Amino acid sequence: MTKELYRNKFKELRKKIDINLFSTKIVDYLINSDIYKQSKNIMIYMPLRYEYNLIPITERSKDKLYYIPKCIDGNINICSYN
C-alpha cells in the first residue's frame, strides 16, 4: 500500500470518530504523562480537518513553552506558539 493510500484510509477512519472527544482524551493523557511533566519545551502542530487537536494543551499548562513547525519559503522553521 502506498503512503497516499494509507493517508486516505486513515482519513476516512478519522471521519467516523468524534475528533473532539479523542483530542480531549489525548491532551489529558499527555498532561498526566511523566515526560510531559518533566518537559519545559513542547512541540505541537496545527491540526488540519479530521486531525487530533492538541492546541488546548497550551491553555491548560501555562508553565511550558510551546512550538509549532511552520513552512516558510520551502523551509521548515520552528516557531513559538506562546
Summary of the structure (lengths in Angstrom):
residues: 82
radius of gyration: 14.7
end to end distance: 39.0
largest distance: 42.5
contacts: 176
relative contact order: 0.15
helix: 44%
strand: 21%
